[in-house]
Amino acid sequence: MKECAIDKNKQNSTCPYEPRSRKGLCCECIRYHRKMKQVPGCCFPEEIETIYDRSIERFIRVYQEREPWW
């Protein structure tokens, strides 16, 4: 099992909430947002994440409207 890179995860986190107990602990953050029927903020483009709508519907809509990344 690979060790969690908490410090690296914290550096790359786009979540604006502070203090945050799950910051850097991606597995806990994902578990929390799944329970809330949300997608973690780090999965959204930065300009969308600041809207704070982390619904699954918003996530799908954002990526349907964008150019494919591939």
C-alpha atoms as one frame of an Amber mdcrd trajectory, in Angstrom:
protein
   0.000   0.000   0.000   1.341   3.409  -0.968   1.796   5.984   1.794  -0.408
   9.097   1.610   1.377  12.215   0.335  -0.450  14.581   2.703   1.976  17.496
   2.332   1.949  17.309  -1.471  -1.846  17.010  -1.470  -2.127  20.121   0.709
   0.014  22.109  -1.730  -2.232  21.137  -4.644  -5.552  21.601  -2.854  -7.879
  24.259  -4.284 -10.337  24.068  -1.405 -10.849  27.555   0.069 -12.210  26.353
   3.405  -9.834  26.857   6.329  -9.273  25.308   8.713 -10.210  21.984   7.202
  -9.605  18.700   8.999  -9.507  16.646   5.781  -7.030  18.884   3.919  -4.427
  16.646   2.315  -6.334  13.468   3.169  -7.919  12.932  -0.240  -9.509   9.576
   0.608 -11.355  11.137   3.567 -12.381  14.163   1.502 -13.788  11.989  -1.284
 -15.641   9.821   1.245 -17.147  12.958   2.859 -18.293  14.491  -0.440 -19.724
  11.192  -1.721 -21.837  10.990   1.425 -23.057  14.546   0.713 -23.756  13.608
  -2.968 -21.055  16.052  -4.075 -17.790  16.092  -5.989 -14.734  17.500  -4.147
 -13.791  21.035  -5.158 -10.395  19.933  -6.451 -12.143  18.093  -9.306 -13.526
  21.357 -10.698 -11.692  23.992 -12.720 -10.548  26.789 -10.405 -12.985  29.398
 -11.782 -15.927  27.041 -11.174 -14.778  25.806  -7.756 -15.141  29.330  -6.348
 -18.907  29.161  -7.028 -19.141  26.488  -4.281 -21.691  24.402  -6.213 -20.123
  20.978  -5.844 -23.132  19.000  -6.983 -22.714  16.029  -9.279 -25.020  17.761
 -11.755 -22.765  20.846 -11.849 -19.683  18.658 -12.359 -21.285  16.907 -15.343
 -22.524  20.184 -16.823 -19.084  21.833 -16.533 -17.317  19.045 -18.366 -20.017
  18.584 -21.002 -19.638  22.260 -21.944 -15.829  22.145 -22.251 -13.676  21.007
 -25.111 -12.499  17.421 -24.720  -9.092  17.205 -23.061  -7.959  14.259 -25.178
